[in-house]
Amino acid sequence: MLGEWARENTWVLAIAAVAAVLLAMVIAFVVVNSPSDTHRSDVEPRHSLAEYSWEDLSAISADIAQCGSESEAIMRAADYWLCRENGSIDETQAKAIELADGTTVSVALAGVWHDTRTDGGKAGLTFALVDAVSTHAMNEESEKANGSSASPGGSGGWDASEMRSWLQRELLSELPEDLSSQIVSVQKRYASGAGAGTGSSGSEPSPGEPADGVAETSDKLWLFSASELCGNIPANDIVGVDEEMTRVYSDEGAQYQRFQHGGVQAFVPSELLQRTVAGKEKACTWWLRTKTLESGDGFWLVGTDGTVLNGTGEDSRVVEDPDYKPKEVGNPDQARGVVVGFCL
């Protein structure tokens, strides 16, 4: 009798089958496109960075920091819609902050499970300013670029720079309290001398050991290094970077996911690195903490077209044309854009 009913109502069965297929497709879509329940914090996932408070992001960072590997951390960050499952970061996502003087700047996610906290363990999230917060000299008196040594060949660099002191002493106090109270200190590597690119034993440095000519500071606010933007720094005869220098430059920190997936390379223009000073329209050059090993007391910078350079010019023309005479060089007493990073 049931078989007879089925034969007489095949259209009903067909509709039911189609409905079942559609329901399965909807369920699959929701599962694939919704964050999983693996996050451990009490923060509910939101669809944009701007929707989170800094307290939320600090809790998420602590959650991500507990992961046992970068791949696991990226999946955890994806649960919160902060990045994609392949680690790439939506370049349009940003969160605005207002400084004490009323200046508004935007902040974006730079990396996940990247930096090492000074008190141990990983920092779950690292952020970068989308705007240059202001302009400032690396060292108002150029001879101080090398720390206690006034000689051009001194070995100070970032550690002894006036810029570093200014960031920790003044700019940090300009940040809103709900953000500054959540920022943690992390270890940042910097080029302190040409060295040989080897470890303390004179051989290849062991995992986690800085190369000879590379030292570390503990900072809450810091400028990016060339390698954090570009990854490995290649030799370039035009701008005077040799193989020995590249081993030191490339050990100032691994490339952040934001810039890795954005295809950023040294000596090549990148829209992702173009910056303006907050409230202005004209593109600016901005400082990196990387000391120029090939020329006295200078520092690397990012050009107006987003080219990472060793202080030899204001854009990629200095690399593309050996006869080009640049207007700007990385003298530390010149005021340039300040683009900082920080971790929660």
C-alpha positions in Angstrom: 0.0 0.0 0.0 2.9 2.3 0.8 4.5 1.5 -2.5 1.3 2.4 -4.3 1.1 5.7 -2.5 4.7 6.5 -3.5 4.0 5.8 -7.1 1.0 8.1 -7.1 2.9 10.9 -5.2 6.3 10.9 -6.8 6.2 14.7 -7.1 5.8 15.0 -3.3 8.9 12.8 -2.8 10.8 14.7 -5.4 10.1 18.0 -3.7 11.1 16.5 -0.3 14.4 15.2 -1.8 15.2 18.7 -3.2 14.3 20.3 0.1 16.6 17.9 1.9 19.5 18.7 -0.4 19.0 22.5 -0.1 18.8 22.2 3.7 22.1 20.2 3.7 23.7 22.9 1.5 22.6 25.7 3.9 23.9 23.8 6.9 27.2 23.2 5.2 27.5 26.9 4.2 26.8 28.0 7.8 29.4 25.6 9.2 32.1 26.7 6.8 31.5 30.4 7.1 31.0 30.7 10.8 33.7 30.8 13.5 34.2 27.6 15.4 33.6 27.1 19.1 37.3 26.4 19.8 38.0 29.9 21.1 38.6 29.8 24.9 38.0 33.5 25.8 34.6 34.9 26.8 34.7 37.3 23.8 32.1 36.6 21.2 33.5 36.7 17.6 32.7 39.8 15.6 33.0 40.4 11.9 35.4 43.4 12.0 38.4 44.6 14.0 36.6 47.9 14.8 33.8 46.1 16.6 36.2 44.8 19.3 37.2 46.9 22.3 40.9 46.9 23.3 40.0 44.8 26.3 38.4 42.3 24.0 41.4 42.2 21.8 43.7 41.7 24.8 41.6 38.7 25.9 41.7 37.3 22.4 45.5 37.8 22.3 45.9 35.9 25.5 43.8 33.1 24.1 45.8 32.9 20.9 49.1 33.1 22.9 48.2 29.7 24.5 48.4 27.9 21.1 51.3 25.5 20.6 52.2 26.5 17.0 51.8 29.3 14.5 49.3 27.3 12.4 47.1 26.6 15.4 47.3 30.3 16.4 46.2 31.4 12.9 43.2 29.1 13.1 42.3 30.5 16.5 42.6 34.1 15.1 40.4 33.1 12.2 37.8 31.9 14.7 37.6 35.6 15.7 37.5 36.8 12.1 40.8 38.6 12.6 42.5 36.8 9.7 41.8 34.1 7.1 42.6 30.5 7.6 45.7 30.8 5.4 47.0 33.6 7.7 46.4 36.5 5.3 44.9 39.6 6.8 42.1 41.8 5.3 44.0 45.0 4.5 40.8 47.0 4.7 40.2 46.2 8.4 41.3 48.9 10.8 40.4 50.4 14.2 40.6 54.1 15.0 42.2 55.6 18.1 42.3 59.2 19.3 45.5 60.5 20.9 45.6 62.9 23.8 46.1 65.9 21.5 43.0 65.0 19.4 44.9 63.3 16.5 43.1 60.3 15.1 45.0 57.5 13.6 44.1 54.0 12.4 45.5 50.7 13.6 45.6 47.4 11.7 46.6 43.8 12.6 50.1 43.0 11.5 50.7 39.5 12.8 49.6 36.6 14.8 51.7 34.6 17.4 54.7 36.5 16.1 56.5 38.3 18.9 58.0 37.1 22.1 56.9 38.7 25.3 59.7 40.0 27.6 58.1 38.1 30.5 58.0 34.9 28.5 55.8 33.2 26.0 54.2 34.6 22.8 52.2 37.7 22.2 49.0 36.6 20.5 48.5 39.8 18.4 50.7 42.5 16.9 49.4 45.7 15.5 50.7 48.4 13.2 49.7 52.0 12.6 48.1 52.6 9.2 49.1 56.3 9.5 52.3 58.0 10.6 51.4 59.4 14.0 53.6 62.4 13.5 57.2 63.3 12.3 60.2 63.0 14.5 64.0 62.8 14.2 65.6 59.4 15.0 68.3 61.4 16.8 68.1 65.2 16.9 71.9 65.2 17.3 73.2 62.8 14.6 76.3 61.8 16.6 74.0 60.2 19.2 72.9 57.6 16.6 75.7 55.3 17.8 74.8 55.4 21.5 77.6 56.5 23.8 80.1 56.6 20.9 80.2 59.8 18.8 82.3 58.1 16.1 80.6 57.2 12.8 81.5 53.6 13.2 79.9 53.1 16.7 77.6 50.2 17.4 74.6 51.7 19.1 71.7 52.1 16.7 68.1 51.6 17.8 68.9 50.8 21.4 70.6 54.2 22.0 68.4 56.3 19.8 66.4 59.3 21.0 63.5 58.0 19.0 63.2 54.8 21.1 63.2 56.9 24.3 60.6 59.3 22.9 58.3 56.5 22.0 58.4 54.9 25.5 58.4 58.2 27.4 56.0 60.5 25.4 54.1 58.7 22.6 53.0 55.9 24.9 51.4 58.4 27.3 49.5 60.0 24.3 47.6 56.7 23.6 44.1 56.2 25.1 44.2 54.5 28.5 42.0 51.6 27.3 44.7 50.7 24.8 48.0 51.7 26.6 46.9 49.6 29.7 46.8 46.5 27.5 50.1 46.8 25.6 52.8 44.3 26.6 56.6 44.5 26.3 58.2 42.3 23.7 61.7 41.6 22.5 62.8 43.4 19.4 66.1 42.6 17.5 68.2 45.4 16.0 71.4 45.7 14.0 74.1 46.8 16.3 77.1 46.3 13.9 78.1 44.6 10.7 79.3 41.4 12.4 79.6 38.3 10.4 76.0 37.1 10.6 77.1 34.2 12.8 76.2 33.2 16.3 78.1 33.8 19.5 80.2 30.7 18.9 81.3 32.0 15.4 79.2 29.4 13.6 75.7 29.5 12.3 73.4 30.9 15.1 71.3 28.3 16.8 67.5 28.6 16.7 66.4 31.6 18.7 69.9 33.0 19.0 70.6 36.4 17.3 73.4 36.6 14.8 76.7 38.3 15.6 76.0 42.1 15.1 72.4 41.7 16.3 71.1 42.6 19.8 67.7 42.9 21.5 65.7 45.5 23.4 62.5 45.2 25.4 59.9 47.7 24.1 56.2 48.5 24.3 56.2 50.7 21.3 58.8 50.3 18.5 59.6 51.0 14.9 59.5 48.1 12.4 62.7 46.6 11.1 63.4 46.1 7.4 63.2 42.3 7.7 59.8 42.5 9.6 58.4 44.2 6.5 60.3 42.4 3.8 61.6 39.1 5.1 65.2 38.3 4.0 67.1 41.3 2.7 69.0 40.7 -0.5 72.4 42.1 -1.4 72.2 45.1 -3.7 75.3 46.7 -5.3 73.5 49.9 -6.2 72.8 50.9 -2.6 75.8 49.2 -1.1 74.3 46.2 0.7 76.7 43.3 0.6 76.2 39.6 1.5 77.6 40.0 5.0 75.2 42.8 5.8 72.2 40.9 4.5 72.8 38.2 7.2 72.5 40.8 9.9 69.7 42.8 8.3 67.7 39.6 7.8 68.0 38.6 11.5 66.1 41.6 12.9 62.8 39.8 13.1 60.7 37.6 10.8 58.3 39.1 8.3 54.8 39.7 9.6 51.9 37.9 8.0 50.3 41.2 6.8 53.4 42.1 4.8 54.2 38.5 3.7 50.8 37.9 2.2 50.9 41.5 0.8 54.0 40.5 -1.3 56.3 43.2 0.3 60.0 42.9 -0.8 63.0 45.1 -0.1 63.9 47.7 -2.7 60.5 47.3 -4.5 57.6 49.7 -4.3 54.6 48.6 -2.3 51.2 50.3 -1.9 50.8 48.4 1.4 53.7 50.4 2.9 52.7 53.9 1.6 51.9 56.2 4.5 50.7 59.7 5.2 51.1 61.7 8.4 47.8 61.7 10.2 45.6 64.5 8.9 47.7 65.2 5.8 47.4 63.9 2.2 50.9 63.9 0.9 52.8 60.6 1.2 55.8 60.7 3.6 59.0 58.8 4.2 59.0 56.9 7.5 61.7 55.6 9.8 62.7 52.0 10.4 64.7 50.9 13.4 67.3 49.2 11.1 70.7 50.9 11.3 72.6 51.4 8.1 75.7 49.3 8.4 77.2 50.6 5.2 77.1 54.3 6.0 77.9 55.8 9.4 75.0 56.8 11.6 72.0 56.5 9.3 68.9 54.4 9.5 66.7 52.6 6.9 63.4 54.2 5.9 60.4 53.5 3.7 60.1 55.8 0.7 57.0 57.8 -0.4 56.2 55.0 -2.9 56.4 52.3 -0.2 59.9 51.1 -1.1 62.0 49.8 1.8 65.4 51.5 1.5 68.7 51.7 3.4 68.5 55.5 3.8 69.9 56.2 0.3 66.9 58.0 -1.2 63.2 58.8 -1.0 61.8 56.3 -3.4 62.7 53.4 -5.7 64.4 55.6 -8.3 67.6 55.3 -6.2 67.6 51.5 -6.9 66.4 51.6 -10.5 68.7 54.4 -11.8 72.3 54.4 -10.6 72.7 58.0 -11.9 69.7 59.3 -9.9 70.7 61.8 -7.2 68.2 61.6 -4.3 67.0 64.6 -2.3 66.7 62.7 0.9 69.0 60.3 2.8 68.5 58.5 6.1 70.3 61.1 8.3 69.0 60.6 11.8 68.5 64.3 12.6 65.8 64.7 9.9 62.2 64.5 10.9 60.3 61.7 9.2 57.1 59.8 9.7 56.7 57.7 12.8 54.9 54.4 12.2 54.9 52.2 15.4 54.0 48.7 16.2 52.8 47.2 19.5 51.6 43.9 21.0 48.7 42.9 23.3 
